[in-house]
Amino acid sequence: MPSHKIDATKWVDAYSDYLFNYTITRVNDRDVAQDLISETFLAGLKSMKNFKGEATERTWLISILKRKIIDHYRKSNSKKGKAEVHINYKDEESEGDWLEERVADPFDKTAEDEIENEELGQAIFSCLDKLPEKQARIFRMKTIDNFDTEAICNEFDITPSNFWVIIHRARTAMASCMEENWL
């Protein structure tokens, strides 16, 4: 099996801008994007011996980066809805620390929570109505209706990179609108 040479010393100059543009449209956070790219380069260095040369170095790095982005979202989504409770206790018999991580109880809702959720939904749909029509439809299909990216691209006859630009712009506009109307 032939050995394929990789020159990792050129990765930052050759690929960092491309990887950053790819990442920022998916995570919408500059610091997170930079961290993911660093992790990608590190993982690439660790697995250089596995590079078979069946794709370009850039394509190979993108495939590593995709897994890093997926792992990032899995990690952040696994923490949603959890609370950490840390209690110091002391009684006649013992003392110490007690730490519990628990998932929020979905049945532990108050009437106030219901009203807040309804108001939030109204604010979201109000902001969605303020987006340009195409942007709103694409955002709704992806975020609310959970359509696959490929299906949306086919529906609107757009490229995946154009799709992610539209989604990024919609998210930015929605965040600004929600900040003004909800927070």
C-alpha positions in Angstrom: 0.0 0.0 0.0 1.6 3.3 -1.0 2.3 5.9 1.6 0.8 9.4 1.1 2.8 12.3 2.4 1.0 15.1 4.2 2.7 18.4 5.0 1.0 19.5 8.1 3.2 22.6 8.4 1.2 24.1 5.5 -2.3 23.4 6.9 -2.8 26.7 8.7 -1.8 28.8 5.7 -3.5 26.7 3.1 -6.8 25.7 4.9 -7.6 27.7 7.9 -9.6 30.4 6.1 -11.6 27.8 4.2 -12.2 25.8 7.4 -13.2 28.9 9.3 -15.7 30.0 6.7 -17.1 26.4 6.7 -17.4 26.3 10.5 -18.7 29.8 11.2 -21.8 29.2 9.1 -22.6 26.1 11.1 -21.8 27.2 14.7 -22.3 31.0 14.4 -19.7 31.6 17.2 -16.2 32.9 16.3 -14.5 31.4 19.4 -16.2 28.0 19.0 -15.3 27.9 15.3 -11.6 28.6 16.1 -11.6 26.0 18.8 -13.1 23.4 16.4 -10.6 24.2 13.7 -7.7 23.8 16.3 -9.2 20.4 17.4 -9.4 19.4 13.7 -5.8 20.2 13.0 -4.8 18.3 16.2 -6.9 15.3 15.2 -5.4 15.4 11.7 -1.9 15.4 13.2 -2.8 12.4 15.4 -4.3 10.4 12.5 -2.0 11.4 9.6 -0.9 7.7 9.3 -4.5 6.9 8.4 -4.6 9.3 5.4 -4.9 7.1 2.3 -4.8 9.8 -0.3 -8.2 8.9 -1.7 -9.2 12.6 -1.2 -7.4 15.9 -1.0 -6.0 17.0 2.3 -8.6 19.7 2.5 -11.5 17.2 1.9 -9.9 15.0 4.5 -9.7 17.9 7.0 -13.3 18.9 6.3 -14.5 15.3 7.1 -12.6 15.5 10.4 -14.1 19.0 11.0 -17.7 17.8 10.3 -17.3 15.2 13.1 -16.0 17.8 15.4 -19.0 20.1 14.7 -21.4 17.2 15.3 -19.6 16.3 18.5 -19.9 20.0 19.6 -23.6 20.0 19.1 -24.1 16.6 20.8 -22.1 17.8 23.8 -24.0 21.1 24.0 -27.4 19.5 23.5 -26.7 16.8 26.1 -26.4 19.6 28.7 -29.7 21.3 27.9 -32.4 21.0 30.5 -30.0 19.8 33.2 -29.3 21.5 36.5 -26.5 20.9 38.8 -27.3 21.1 42.5 -24.4 21.4 45.0 -25.2 21.5 48.7 -22.9 21.6 51.7 -24.5 19.9 54.6 -23.8 19.5 58.3 -25.8 17.7 60.9 -25.2 16.0 64.2 -24.1 12.8 62.5 -22.1 13.9 59.5 -21.0 16.7 57.2 -19.9 17.0 53.6 -20.8 17.9 50.0 -23.7 16.6 48.0 -23.8 17.0 44.2 -26.6 15.9 42.0 -27.2 16.4 38.3 -30.8 16.0 37.3 -32.9 16.4 34.2 -35.6 19.0 34.4 -39.0 17.4 35.1 -41.3 18.1 32.0 -44.4 17.6 34.2 -43.2 20.3 36.7 -44.8 23.2 34.8 -46.7 26.1 36.3 -49.4 28.2 34.7 -46.7 30.9 34.4 -44.5 28.6 32.4 -47.4 27.9 30.0 -48.1 31.6 29.5 -44.3 32.3 29.0 -44.1 29.5 26.4 -47.1 30.8 24.5 -45.6 34.4 24.6 -42.3 33.0 23.4 -44.0 31.2 20.5 -45.8 34.3 19.5 -42.6 36.3 19.6 -40.8 33.7 17.4 -43.5 33.7 14.8 -43.7 37.5 14.9 -40.0 37.7 14.2 -40.3 35.0 11.5 -42.9 37.1 9.7 -40.4 40.0 9.6 -37.8 37.9 7.6 -37.8 38.0 3.8 -40.2 35.4 2.4 -37.6 33.0 1.0 -35.4 33.3 4.1 -38.4 32.7 6.4 -39.5 29.6 4.5 -36.1 28.1 4.4 -35.6 28.8 8.1 -39.0 27.4 9.0 -38.4 24.2 7.0 -35.0 23.6 8.6 -35.5 24.7 12.1 -39.2 24.1 12.8 -40.2 21.4 10.3 -36.8 19.5 10.5 -36.4 19.1 6.8 -33.1 17.7 5.5 -30.7 20.3 4.0 -30.6 18.4 0.7 -34.4 18.5 0.4 -34.5 22.2 1.1 -31.7 22.9 -1.4 -33.6 20.8 -4.0 -36.9 22.6 -3.2 -35.3 26.1 -3.7 -32.7 25.1 -6.3 -29.8 26.5 -4.2 -26.4 25.1 -3.3 -25.7 23.9 0.3 -23.3 26.8 0.9 -26.0 29.3 -0.3 -28.4 27.4 2.1 -26.1 27.9 5.1 -25.6 31.6 4.3 -29.4 32.0 4.2 -29.8 30.1 7.5 -27.0 32.1 9.1 -28.6 35.4 8.1 -32.0 34.2 9.3 -30.6 33.1 12.6 -28.8 36.5 13.0 -32.0 38.4 12.2 -34.1 36.2 14.4 -31.7 36.7 17.3 -31.8 40.5 16.9 -35.6 40.5 16.7 -36.0 38.2 19.7 -33.6 40.4 21.7 -35.7 43.4 20.9 -39.1 41.8 21.4 -38.7 39.1 23.9 -35.7 39.5 26.3 
